[in-house]
Amino acid sequence: MNLFGDLPDEQAAAAQQTADQDFADTAAGIEQRRSGALTEREQRRQSERSQSAAVNEATLAEIGKQFDEAQAALDSATDSRVAETKKALAEARKQLDEAIAAARAKREAADAGGGPPRRKIKDPLDGLEDRLAGLGDLVAKKISVTGTFNPLAAQGLGAGDADERTARATEQTAKHTKRLADAAVTGGLTFA
């Protein structure tokens, strides 16, 4: 007796061969669908990775562009302030030179004119204690202070040097980069 009941061996072998062929065809179809699904899923993942990489590159490019713009603006502002300071210094030196020349000319004119005798220099400390004795009361009468003191505001009185400004700009850049990365991860970031 065989698997197919009372069929003769030849018919049973043919039936077995047909069943094996059907099984092989079905298994091949399943494997083909599975392989196709895997390929499609891998293509989708690759596409998502490519999109994520593009968003990342665009984000980094934008951050770099903003940093370069901020650095250029800072350099420009610093250069203009240095130029203004140099100009003011040159003007002050010119005025000093003019004042020295005018004083020299007046002294030479006074020496040449033989006018009244020149005053003798007194000791500047003579009578200093007497003059300073009432200074505190006089200042107290003329000055009054109103308002409150805020120690946090006093901290901002220091202008800060370039290192501090650079550190603050770096911290802000990192904070904004994190916000952009978070937005990119959640899908809330779009570029036009």
Secondary structure, 3 states (H helix, E strand, C coil): CECCECCCHHHHHHHHHHHHHHHHHHHHHHHHHHHHHHHHHHHHHHHHHHHHHHHHHHHHHHHHHHHHHHHHHHHHHHHHHHHHHHHHHHHHHHHHHHHHHHHHHHHHHHHHHCCCCCCCCCCCCCCHHHHHHCHHHHHHHHCCCCCCCCHHHHHCCCCCCHHHHHHHHHHHHHHHHHHHHHHHHHCCCCCC
